Amino acid sequence: MFEYPQFVRISLDDEIATTKYPQYGLYAYSEGRFTEKTRKMWFDGIPVLFLPGNSGSHMQARSLASVALRKAISKGYEYHFDFFTISYNEELSAFCGSVLEGQSEFAAMSVAKILSLYKYNKYTKSIPTSVIIIGHSMGGVIAKSLLSYPTTVQSTNVIIALASPLSEPVLNIDLPFNDFYKKLDCEWMSCSYGNNEKVQKAKLIISFGSGPRDLLVRPTYTAVRERNLNSLNALTTSVPGVWVSPDHVSMVWCKQLVMAINRYLFDIVDTNTMQITENSQLLMAKASQYFEANRSMILNPNKVRSEVILPADAFWYEDNRRIYQINRPDIDKLTFLMIRLVQFPQNSFVAIEAVNVNDKDWIFGCNARFTHNTYRHCKEAISLAELSRWSGSANVSERRKVATVDLHDLMQNHPNWSHVVVRVSPTKKPVTLNVDINDYNSRIIDVKPPLLGSTTIIQETEPNAVYYELEIHDLVIVHQAYLLYVEPTPTCSNKHYHVSAELHVPWAKNYEYYHYFTYLKRSPMKLRLFKSSPNYPSEASTETVKVTLLLDPKCTYTISLSSSWYLRLGEVVRNYSVVLFPYVVVILLMATRSNIINLYTDGTCMSVHQALLCKYAEALYAIIFFGMISMVFTQIPSYLNDVVTFNNQELAYYGCSLLLVITSYYTAMGIFFIAHGVILAIIVFSSQIAYRFFAL
């Protein structure tokens, strides 16, 4: 990313593309000494097409393309990626649905052109038959359409969408918008594929939402609703190694996300063909590996695992304490920490936090029946890495891992095992191991959020404790919000403590996010949802939101939860402000109606304030009307499903709350009055200027 970028224009042979879409353009990315090769149209890599979004530029492909190029060069790979990008003339595709069909058609012709560039090159590598599509914002919607487009259905199998409203438009403001989304749903459900499962299973959609900092496309819209194809939905706040929330535009150059996507792309290359693998199960497995975190405490019984050999001449160490911390400034010899498996209830579960332990397979189950010199050790072991995950850290120089293991389940399914061992390879970095062996149920705390004020959850945590789980009951709707405080007690011996908190929503997979409590950052954690519970308002649901706390064992903490009116108001605005525009329009129509009636009966016009307060437009009638219409929308018959916005679960919940409807109505009326006052002021001010001008 340190050389001047070059975007080489590629002319399309299709006459329709040049005559019907002269404002669009297809470009190939290159930089430095590789530009000359690109200008000669010599491509021998793996094709990737980037599609910009609403008012987006084709130059936004640079971050992904440049990192991919430098990675291929620095690692010495025999394969690389050729990045192409389309200029849509920075069209406002989020506000005008009529351009979507044209953008899809041009993208389909571009895919055909890209593949044709490889057919006439004489080299030993196999010719690519498909193109990876990466789309940002509305570009992701165009990318999704290419998966089922008649001319590209066989040449596009993998798409990556960045902050793209795949499920429905954010603003469904015209019929072409609605028709385009309905066409996508129709093609996926039956119209194009029919019952062709082979074609459906070959497709993969990876969709990333940004989280709280994306004020344009909320996570609700980035979900993939289709269940008949492979898909992965994730917020960037939950992706291992990313853990941040970029704003809407920054998604295309967020370094952590760009690196994660490129790692995935390079790992799905078939080294035999030097192209993307056609194994759909492998594509999905790799996507889960890079973009999902393991949160299981028990091993998958259907997974086949191979044994690994552990060296006997390493340093084998067993600590008989249940809760302890090990700190070393460096590790000069391969070390194995042994945790004995016993039947005591207080030894049923272990949480292990490791700092600067970089081994991919770092935790194992084995039988320590062998001896070497004066200590016991294991010869063969089974990796338990699937029970561990990377954990976020406030200090970017520290790499944290956490493993949560049900020890009694291991003993039941592997009765010959005697120990769980943690592997620490030699390193010059300081290493920390926090071990917390306990009864799992003793570390689960039920929490009832307060309606007002705050409540203390734990006055003081258990000494040396590492792991706690808080189950937050009644947190089920997106407009609910609370503040979680984790404060060290005065007896804290570590002034540089570090506490990480992770919020996990059981009905929204991969929607987790982190918060850190340190001596420099004492701000509370904002507890909020990005997706409401699908079982609300049913009382049958037993799923609860969980907050996992990884504590510094050198301190004890006071944990409390408080309500937050301003945070809740912010969530209401974030999730329901879209309804204000139609409310303002309806209020304007009501005022117009009142004026027309008064003009017809009395022959005079009223002011806007009088028109809205007169007997023809009483607010009570409007509120009741809006409330009834909203409630009806939650019970709409099947023939109204032609409007894709009606599938929005959050708007359905909004319609069930008359309080939200009333609040939205009066908010819209306030906006209308303010806008009316501003317009009057402008008219008066401009008329005075005009009078003075013409008076001269």
N, C-alpha and C positions, 0 to 999 in steps of 0.2 A: 504494500500500500504506500510505498514511498517513491514510486515512479509515476510519471505523468500518464493519466488514463487516456485511452484512445477508443472512440466508438466508431467503428467502420461500418458505413451504410451498406446494406445488401439489397440489391434490387430484386423484386419478385417477378418471376416470369409470367405470372397470371395477369392477364389484361384487366380482369375485374378489379384486382388490387390496385392497379395504377390509375384506373379511370374512376372507380367508385370510391376509393379511399386514398386520394392523393395526399391527404393531411397526415396519414399514418406512415410509420417507417420501421423497418427491421434493421437492427444493428448487431454487430459482434463486438464484444469487449476484448481489449488487449492493452498491454502496457510495455514500455521499454523496448527491448530488442525483439520481442515477439510480434510487434505491430506489423512489420513487413510481411511476416508469414500470414497474418490475418488479411492484409490487403490483397494478397495473392489468392485468397479464398482457399487456403490449405488448412483443413481441419482434420485432425486425427484423434480427437479425444472423445469424451462422453458429453453429448449435447444437453445443455440446461437452458431453459427459456424463462426469463424474468418478465413478469407483467406488472407494470405500475398501476396504482389505484387512482382514486379520485384526485384530479389535478396533480397527478404524480408525473415524475420525469423518468425517462429511460435510464438516466445517469444514476438513479438510485440502486442499480445493480452492482455498482462498483465494489461495495464492501464485501458482499458474498463472493464476487468473481475474483477480486484481488487476493483475498485470503485463500481461496481454493488454488489459485495459481502458485502462490508462494509456498503453500503446504506441499504441493506436488514437487516443486523444485527442491525445497529444503530436505524433504524425506527421501528424495531420489526414487520416487515411484515411476514405474514404467507406463503408467496411465495418468491422465489429467482430465480436467473438465473444461469444455468449451462453453463459455457463457454467451448467450444471445439475449437481446432485450428489445422490446417494442416501445416506440414512442406513440402515444395516443393523443399527441398534441395538447397534453395537459387538460383534457376534457373533464368536465364536472360530472362524472358518471354516477356519483352518489345522489345527484339531484335531477337527473334526466335519464329516465329508463329507456328512451328511444335510441340511445347510442350503444346499449349493451349488445344488441344483436349484431351490429356492425363490428364492434370490437371482437366479438367471438368469431365471426367469419374471418376477419383479418388474422386473428391469432391462429385459426385452423390452417389458413393458407401459409402462414409463416412456419408452422410445424412441418408441413410438406416440403417447403423450400429448404429448411434446415437439414432434413434427412437426405434431400437430394444432393447436398453439398458433399456428402460422404461417399456417394455411390461411384464417383468417377476418380477417386484417389486410389492409386495402386500401392497398397501397403498390406502387410501380412495380418494385421488385426482384423477382427470381424467388424462388419459394417453395422452401426446401431440401427435398431428397428423401432426405438421409442425415444421420447424426449421427456426429461424431468421438467415439470412446470413449477415455478415458484411465483406466487402472486401475493402482492401486498394490497390490503384494503379491498376495493372492488376488483382489483386484479385477481384476487383469490376466487371471486365468484366466476370470473371469466375462465380461470383455470379449471374450476369444477365443471363448467359447461363443456370443456374440451374432452373430459373423460367420457362423455356420452354423445359428443358431436359425431355425426355420421362419417365424416372423412378422417377423424382422429381417434375414433374409438379403439382402434387397434394399435395406435402409435403413441398413446399417452396412458401410462399406468400409475405413475406416482406424481402427486402434487403436494406442495407444502404451502399452506395459506398463512399469511402473517396478518393478524388483526383483521380478518375478513368476515363480513356478515354473511355466512354461508346458509344459515337457517332461514333468514328473512331479512328484508331491507330495514335499515334503521329508520328511514323515512319513506313510507309507502305512499308517495305523493301523486303518482299517476298510474294509469292503466298499463302502459308498457312495462313498468317496474313489476307490477303484480303478475302480468302475463309471463314475464321472463322467469320469475321464480317458480310459478306454477308449471312452466314447461320443464324446468329442471327436475322438479318433483315427479312429473309425469314420466320423464325419460328414465329416471332411476327406478320408479316403482314398476312400470309395465310397458310403457309405450315403445321404448327403443330396444330394451334387452329381452323383454318378455320373461321367460323363465331360464334364461341362459346363465346358470350359476357360474360356469367357467369364466365368462367374461367379467361378471361381477366380482368374483373372488380375486381376480388378477389386479383389481384396482386398490389403491391405497391413498387415503387422504390424511394428512397430518395438519392439524389446525392449531395455531397458537393464538391465544388471547393475551392481552397485556396486563390486565388487572386494574387496580384503582386509578392509575395515572392516565389511562386511555379514556378520555372524556367523550370520544366520538363513537367508538364501537365497543359496547359493553360485552363482557364474557358471555352473556346470554345469547348473543347473536353469532358467536364464533363456533358454536357447537355444530356437529354433524348429526343430523337427525336420521339419516339413512342407516338402517340396520343390516342391510343385505350386502355390505361391503366392509373391507377392513378400514378402520379409521382409528385415529388417536387424537383426542382433544386434551389440551393442556394449557394452563396459564404459565407464562414465563416465570412467575414467582415460585412455581413448583418444580421446574425443570432443573435437574441436578447440574450444578455448576453455573447456573444463570441466576436464579433467586432474586431477580429485580423486576420492576415494573416500568418499562419504557413508556413514553407517551406514544401516541398513534403513529406519528411519522418516524420516530426514532427506532421503531421496530426493525427497519431495514438496515440500520448500521449499529445496533446494539452489539458491542463486541462479544459479550458472553454468549448471546444467542447465535451470532454469526459463527462463532467457533464451534458451538454444539451442532449446528446444522451441517457444517463442513465435516466434522468428525463422522457424523452419520453417513453422509454421502460417500466418503472414502471407504467406509466399512461395508457398504453394500455392493461393492464392485466385485464381480466374478473375475478372479485373476487369470482364469483360463481364456475367457473371451475378451477381457479388458473392457467389459461393458457392465451395466447394472444387471444384477442377478434377476432372473425371471421367477425365482422361488418366492411366492407371495408370503409364505409362512416365515421365511427368513427375513423378508423386508419388515414384517410386522414385529418379529422378535427383536430385531436390531432397533426399531423405533422405540419399543418398550425399554430396551437397555439404555438408550441415550436420553430419553425424554420422560421416563417414569422412575419414581423412586420406590424401592422395595419397602413395604410396610408390614409384611407378614411376620409372625412370630413362630410359625410352624412350617416345616418343610412340605413341599408339594409331593404327595405320594406317587404321582404319575411321572415324575421327572427321573430320568436315568442319570446317575452320577458316577463318575469314575474315581478310583482311589488315587491319592497322591502319596509320594514317599517323603517322609520328613527325616532330616538328618539327625543322627544320634549324637553327634559331636557338637550340637548347638548348646546354648545355655537354656536349660529347662528349669522353670521356677514355679512353685506352687505356693499360693498365699491362702492361709486358712481363714482369714477374715471374710466377712460377708460384704462389707462396704469399705472401700479403700481407694486411695489414689497413688499412682506411681509416677514420679517425675524423674527424667534423666536428661542431662544437657546434651547428650548424644548417645548413640548406640554403636559400639565397635565390634559386636559379635551378634550373629543371628540368635534371637531370643524367642522362647515360647513361654507364655504365661498360661498356667494350667488352672482350670476351674473344675473342681470335683463335682460329679453328679451324685446327689444324695436324695433320699426320699422325704426329708423334712419339709413341712409346709412352707417354712420361711425360706426355703431354697428352691422354690418352684419356678422362679423367673430371674433372668439377669439382663441388665441394661449395661452396655459397654460403650463408652465414648472414647475414641482414640483421636489424638491430635498428632498430625504429621506422620501417620502410618500410611504409606503409599502403596502397599502391596494390594494387588487386585483381589487375590484370595488370602485373606488375613485372619479368618476365623474358621476353625475346623472342629469336627467331632471325631473321637478316636478312642482306642483302648490302650491305656498306658500300662501294658503288662510286661514290658521289656525294661531291662536295667542297663545302664552304662555308667561305669565307675560307681558313683554313690547315689545316683538319682534315677528315677523312673522316666521313661519316655515312650513315645508312640512311633511305630515304624510306618504304618499306613493310616491315612486319615481321609475323611470326606469333607469337602469344602462346604461351609455354611454361609458363603458370601451372599446367597439369595435372601438371607435374613438381615442383611446390613444395607446401609445406604449412606451416601454422602450427605453431610449436614452443613447448613450454612454457618458462616462465621462473620463476626463484625470485623475481625482482623484478616485482611486479604492475604497475609503471609502465612496464615495457619490453614491447614486442610483438615477438616474434622469429619470423622465417620462415627456412625452409631449403629449398634447391633442390638436388637431386642429378641431374646430367645426364650421360648417356653421349655425350660429344662426338663420338666416332668414328661412332656410330650416326647422329647428326645429319648428319655429312658424307656418309655413305653414302646416306641417304634424301633429303637436300637438298643435292646437290653444288653448287648455286649460292650457298649461304650462305657467308659469310666470317666472321661473328662471332655470338656470343651477347652480348646487351646487357642490362644491368640498369638499370631505370628508378627514379630517386629523385626524388619530387616535392618542391617547397619545403615546409619544415616548420621550426618553432621548436624542435623537440626534437632532442637529440643523436642522430646517425645513425652506425651502425657497420656496415661491410661486411667480413666475413671470407671470403676467397677461397682455396681450396685446389685447385689443378690438379695431378693426379698420375695415376699408373697405378693403376687401381682395385684390381687384385689385390694391389698392394703395401700397401694399407691394410686388408686382410682378415687377421685373426690367428686361427688355429685354437687353441682352448683345450680342454684336457682337465681337467675338474674333479678336484680331489684328493679322495681318500677321507677323509683326515684331514689336519689342519693347513692350510697355505696354500701357494700357489705364485705366483711372480712372472711375470706375463704379459709385461710390457714394463718393463725397468729404467728406461729414459728414452725418452720419445716423441721423434719427429723435431722439431727446432726449427721453430717457427712453424706446426706442423701443426694443422689444424682438425678433420679427419674421420678416424675409425677405426671399423671394424666388428669386433666380437669374435664369433666363431662358437663357441658353447658346445656341445660334443658331449656325448652321453649324458645330457642333461637332457631327460627324456621323461615323467616321472611326477609327479603333483601333490604327492607327499610328499617330493620332492627339494627342497633349498633350499641356497643358497650366499650368500656376502657378497662384493660387488665393491667394491674400494677404488680410488679415483683420488686420488692425493696429489701435490701440487705439489712439485717438487724445490727444494732451497735456493736455486737460481739464479733462481727466479720473480721477475720484475720487476713484476708486477701484484698488489698485495696484495688487490685487490677482484676477483679472478678469478671466472669463472662457467663451469661445465661442466655440460652436460645429457646425461643418458644415457636412452636409450629401449630397452626390451626388446620385441622383436618375435617372435611365435610363428607360424611359417608355417602350422600346421594349425589355428590359432584366430584367424580374421580379426577385427580390431577388438578384440583383447584386450590391446593394448599398454598400457604404463604408463611414467611418467617418474620420474626421480630427479635431483636437482640437487646438485652439489658446489660449495660456495662457501666463502669465507673465514669465514663464520658457521656454515655447515652442513657439517661434515666427516664425518658419519655415513655408513656404507657403504650401498650399494644392495642391497636384498634381492632376490635372483634366485629366483623361484618361479613355478610355473605354476598356471593356473586350469583347465586342460584337458589331460589326458594325450594323448600322441600316439596317433592311431588305429592306427598301424602297430606299436605295441609289443605283444608282445616280438619282432616280426619284425626280422631284421637287414637287410632290403632297403631300409629307409627311408634316404634321403639328406638329409632335411629336418633342419635344425639351428636351434636358438634363436639369435637374433642380438641383440647389444647395440650400438646405434649411439651413438658418443660424439662430441659437438660440443665441442671444446676451445677454451679461450682461447689464442690464438696467442702471447701474451706470456709464456707459461709452458711449461715441459716438465713431464711427469708420470710418476710411477711407478704402474703398474697391476698390481693383484694380485687373486687370488681365493682365498677360504678357505671351508672347510666350516663348518657351524654346526649343532651338535647340538640346541640349544634351538630354533632356527628350524625345523629339520626336525621336531622333536617337535610344535611348534605346528601345522605343516601336517598331520601325522598326525591330531591332535585335530580340526582344522578339517574335514577331509574324511571321516574315518571314525568320528567319535564317535557317529554315528547308529546304529552296530551295537552299541553298548554296552548299550542298553536291552534288546534281545532276548537278549543274552548273560546279563544279570543275571536276567532272567525264567527262562531255561533253568537257571541255577545254582540258583535258588530251587526249581524243580521237581525238580532232582536231589537237593537236600537233603531235600525233602519225600518223595521216593521212598525214600531211604535210611531215613528215620525210619519210614515205613510198613512197610517190610520188617523192620526191627529190632523194631518193635512186634509184628509178627505172629509172629516167630520167638522173641524173647527176652522179650516182654511189657513192654519198657521203651522210653522215648524217649531220644534222644541230643541233645546240643547241636548247634547248627548247624555248629560247627567239626568236631566228630566226624563228623557226617553227611557233610560234604564230603570228609573225609579217609579215610573208611572204604572197605572193599573194593568197596562197591556203587557208588561214585562217584569212581573214580580219575580224576584230572585228565588223565592221558595218554589215556585212552579218549575223554574229551570233546574234547580237542584234535584227535585223529585224526578223530573224527566231524565236528566243525565244518569241519576242513580239507577233508575229502572232500566234504561238502555244498557248500561254497563253490566248490570246483573243478567240481563237477557243474553249478552254476548258470551257469558260463561256457560250458557246452556243452548248455544246455537244449533240449529239442525244441520244436517250434513250438507245441504245444498248451499249453505253460506260459507263452507270451507274453501270456496273459490278465492276468498280474500286471505292471503297467506299470513297477514298480521294477526288474524284470529287464533293462530296456533301459538301465539306468545303467551307462555304460562304466567309471566309476571303481570301482563296486562289483565289476564283473567283474574288473578288475585286482587289486582287493583279494583276491578269492578265489584268484587265482593265486599269491599270496604267503603261504606257510605261516608265515613269520616274523611278518607282520602279524596273522594269525589267532591265533597263540600269544600275541602281545603283547596283543591285544584281550581274549583270554580271561582272562589273569591280571590285567589292569586291571579287568575287570568283576568278577572275584572279589575284588579289593581293595576296590572300591566296595561290594560286597555285605557284606564283613566290617565295613567302617566303618559302613555303614547299620545293620547288626545291632547293633554296639556302641552306637551312638547311641540306638537304640530301647530296648535294655536299660537304659541309663543313665536314660532318660526314665521307664521303668516303675519303676525303683527309686526315683528321686527323687520321682515323683508318689505312690508308695505310702507313702513316709515322711510326705509332707505330709498325705495322707489319714488316716494313723494318728494324727498329732498333732491333726488337726481333730476326728476322731470321739472321741479320747480325752478332749478337753475336755468 
